[in-house]
């Protein structure tokens, strides 16, 4: 598959996702009693996603400045498999979070993305130890920051985490 086609498809999907996030964020409310409401940051993030993806999409057609010619570059099957695997891992994370909790589902997501993006010939025992440590450490830091420091309600699974 050519890079230009992948770039256009991905930019289009991100534009649609950005619009969805904006619409959903507006429904939460942008302002509550003079301060940013729960929808303020999602609307901001969705708008930025839509605008930047739109610029990327227009550049792929040569409409927004000089775009790099990527028409001769082909994405390998291994790279496409990794991309689709990461997308599947994100979907699984969203689906599993209510059942396993954010902590366990997040650990599995980070581990899966690390596994899928590492070339097979480099997946030795040390890699799995490092990947497990990084996945666990990231989840601990996120829990401390969001759950404890900021008091953000997080989905809790059957193990209380």
C-alpha positions as CSV (number, residue, x, y, z in Angstrom):
1,X,0.0,0.0,0.0
2,X,1.4,3.4,-0.9
3,X,2.2,5.9,1.9
4,X,0.1,8.6,0.2
5,X,-3.1,6.5,0.4
6,X,-2.4,5.5,4.0
7,X,-1.7,9.1,4.9
8,X,-4.9,10.3,3.3
9,X,-7.0,7.6,4.9
10,X,-5.6,8.2,8.3
11,X,-6.0,12.0,8.0
12,X,-9.6,11.6,6.9
13,X,-10.3,9.3,9.9
14,X,-8.7,11.7,12.3
15,X,-10.8,14.6,10.8
16,X,-13.9,12.6,11.4
17,X,-12.8,11.6,14.9
18,X,-11.9,15.3,15.6
19,X,-15.4,16.4,14.6
20,X,-17.0,13.7,16.7
21,X,-14.9,14.8,19.8
22,X,-16.0,18.4,19.2
23,X,-19.7,17.5,19.0
24,X,-19.5,15.2,22.0
25,X,-17.6,17.8,24.0
26,X,-20.1,20.5,23.3
27,X,-22.8,18.2,24.8
28,X,-20.9,18.1,28.1
29,X,-20.8,21.9,28.3
30,X,-18.0,24.3,27.6
31,X,-18.5,26.6,30.5
32,X,-19.9,26.0,34.0
33,X,-20.4,29.0,36.3
34,X,-17.7,31.0,34.4
35,X,-15.0,28.3,34.4
36,X,-14.2,25.8,31.8
37,X,-16.6,22.9,31.9
38,X,-16.1,19.2,31.3
39,X,-16.4,19.6,27.5
40,X,-13.9,22.5,27.2
41,X,-10.7,20.5,26.8
42,X,-12.2,17.7,24.6
43,X,-13.6,20.4,22.3
44,X,-10.2,22.1,22.2
45,X,-8.4,18.8,21.5
46,X,-11.0,17.7,18.9
47,X,-10.7,21.1,17.1
48,X,-7.0,20.8,17.0
49,X,-7.2,17.2,15.8
50,X,-9.6,18.3,13.0
51,X,-7.6,21.3,11.9
52,X,-4.2,19.6,11.9
53,X,-5.5,16.5,10.2
54,X,-7.3,18.7,7.6
55,X,-3.9,20.5,6.9
56,X,-2.3,17.1,6.6
57,X,-5.0,15.9,4.2
58,X,-4.8,19.0,2.1
59,X,-1.0,18.7,1.9
60,X,-1.3,15.2,0.6
61,X,-3.3,16.6,-2.3
62,X,-0.7,19.5,-2.7
63,X,-3.3,22.1,-1.6
64,X,-1.6,23.6,1.5
65,X,2.0,24.3,0.5
66,X,4.7,22.1,-0.9
67,X,4.1,18.5,0.1
68,X,6.8,15.9,-0.1
69,X,6.2,13.5,-2.9
70,X,5.6,10.1,-1.2
71,X,4.0,8.4,-4.2
72,X,6.9,6.1,-4.7
73,X,7.1,4.8,-1.1
74,X,5.3,1.6,-0.3
75,X,4.4,0.6,3.2
76,X,5.5,-3.0,4.0
77,X,3.1,-5.7,5.1
78,X,4.9,-5.9,8.5
79,X,4.3,-2.1,9.1
80,X,0.7,-2.3,8.1
81,X,0.2,-5.3,10.4
82,X,1.7,-3.3,13.2
83,X,-0.5,-0.3,12.5
84,X,-3.6,-2.5,12.4
85,X,-2.5,-4.3,15.6
86,X,-2.1,-1.0,17.4
87,X,-5.6,0.1,16.3
88,X,-7.0,-3.3,17.5
89,X,-5.2,-2.8,20.8
90,X,-6.8,0.6,21.2
91,X,-10.2,-0.8,20.4
92,X,-9.6,-3.6,22.9
93,X,-8.6,-1.1,25.5
94,X,-11.8,0.9,25.1
95,X,-13.9,-2.3,25.2
96,X,-12.1,-3.9,28.2
97,X,-11.7,-0.8,30.4
98,X,-15.2,-1.1,31.9
99,X,-14.6,-4.8,32.8
100,X,-10.9,-4.8,33.8
101,X,-10.6,-1.2,35.0
102,X,-8.4,1.5,33.5
103,X,-5.2,0.3,35.3
104,X,-5.2,-3.3,34.1
105,X,-6.5,-2.4,30.6
106,X,-3.9,0.4,30.3
107,X,-1.1,-1.9,31.3
108,X,-2.3,-4.4,28.6
109,X,-2.5,-1.6,26.0
110,X,1.0,-0.3,26.7
111,X,2.4,-3.8,26.7
112,X,0.6,-4.7,23.4
113,X,1.8,-1.5,21.6
114,X,5.4,-2.1,22.8
115,X,5.2,-5.7,21.6
116,X,3.6,-4.8,18.2
117,X,6.0,-2.0,17.4
118,X,9.2,-3.9,18.2
119,X,10.7,-5.9,15.4
120,X,10.4,-9.7,16.0
121,X,14.1,-10.3,15.8
122,X,14.7,-7.9,18.7
123,X,12.1,-9.4,21.1
124,X,14.4,-11.2,23.5
125,X,14.1,-11.8,27.2
126,X,15.5,-8.4,28.2
127,X,13.0,-6.7,25.9
128,X,10.1,-8.4,27.7
129,X,11.5,-7.4,31.1
130,X,12.0,-3.8,30.0
131,X,8.5,-3.7,28.4
132,X,6.9,-5.0,31.5
133,X,8.7,-2.5,33.7
134,X,7.9,0.4,31.5
135,X,4.2,-0.6,31.2
136,X,3.9,-1.1,35.0
137,X,5.8,2.2,35.7
138,X,3.6,4.2,33.3
139,X,0.4,2.9,34.9
140,X,1.7,3.7,38.4
141,X,2.6,7.2,37.4
142,X,-0.7,7.7,35.7
143,X,-2.6,6.4,38.7
144,X,-0.6,8.8,41.0
145,X,-1.2,11.8,38.8
146,X,-4.8,11.3,37.8
147,X,-6.4,9.2,40.5
148,X,-4.5,10.5,43.6
149,X,-3.2,14.0,42.8
150,X,-6.0,15.2,40.6
151,X,-8.8,13.1,42.0
152,X,-10.0,12.1,38.5
153,X,-12.6,9.3,38.7
154,X,-11.1,6.3,36.9
155,X,-12.9,3.1,35.9
156,X,-12.1,0.4,38.5
157,X,-12.1,-3.2,37.6
158,X,-13.0,-6.3,39.6
159,X,-9.6,-6.3,41.4
160,X,-10.2,-2.8,42.8
161,X,-7.6,-1.2,40.5
